[in-house]
């Protein structure tokens, strides 16, 4: 996935699922995990493994963004996170004319 395509995905998330604090999203090579989210008290930092295939990067982005959206319980996979992930994934799946790796509707 190109950097421009990845940025479009991030922009779609920010537009459709705004968060009250800044969210910094970056891609880096990682041998440990597909993605990780960290909150420093002021900002969320999301790191996505840049070496994964396009579908894995996209699914990881949706997963990690759901953590940031669940500010009060961001580090768990409990019901609030699951509900946010479901909302994001459902909205993503409902886009017309898209494939699993590209956004064509904003």
Buried (B, 14 or more C-beta within 10 A) or exposed (E): BEEEBBEBBBEBBEEEBEBEEEBEBEBEEBEEEBBBBBBEEEEBBBBBBBEBEBEBBBBBBBBBBBBBBBBEEBEEEEEBBEEBBEBBBEBBEEBEEEEEBBBEEE
